[in-house]
Amino acid sequence: MLKDMPLPDELRPPSVLEMTMNYLLNNIMDAGGPGKWEDWFDFLWNRTRGIRKVYKDVCFHVLLRPVITN
């Protein structure tokens, strides 16, 4: 399980995740429309999934750091 985890230097810092999410919410969220909803949803779901995954990995590293180093 631990070997599947990214190295700490491969993770995006929280500031980058926040900046990406802000961009999606402020610039992409209103881009959907008739005939485009499926592509819009797929794009947003894919990008936010990436943010969720990185955030989960960051939390996992922070929570397990004491266990791994001992």
Residue, then its C-alpha position, 0 to 999 in steps of 0.5 A: m500500500l505504501k509503495d503506491m503512494p507518491l513521494p512528498d516532492e511529487l505532491r502539489p502544495p495546497s496553494v496550487l490545489e486552491m488556485t486550480m480549484n478557484y480557476l475552475l469555479n471562477n472561469i469554467m463553472d459557467a461554461g456549460g450550456p445546451g448541448k455542452w453539459e456532458d463535456w462540461f461535467d466530464f471536464l470538471w469531474n476529471r479535474t476535481r477528481g485530480i484535486r481530490k486525489v492529491y488532497k487525499d494523498v497529502c492528508f495520508h502522508v501527514l497522518l502517517r508520517p509519525v507511523i512511517t518514521n518510527 
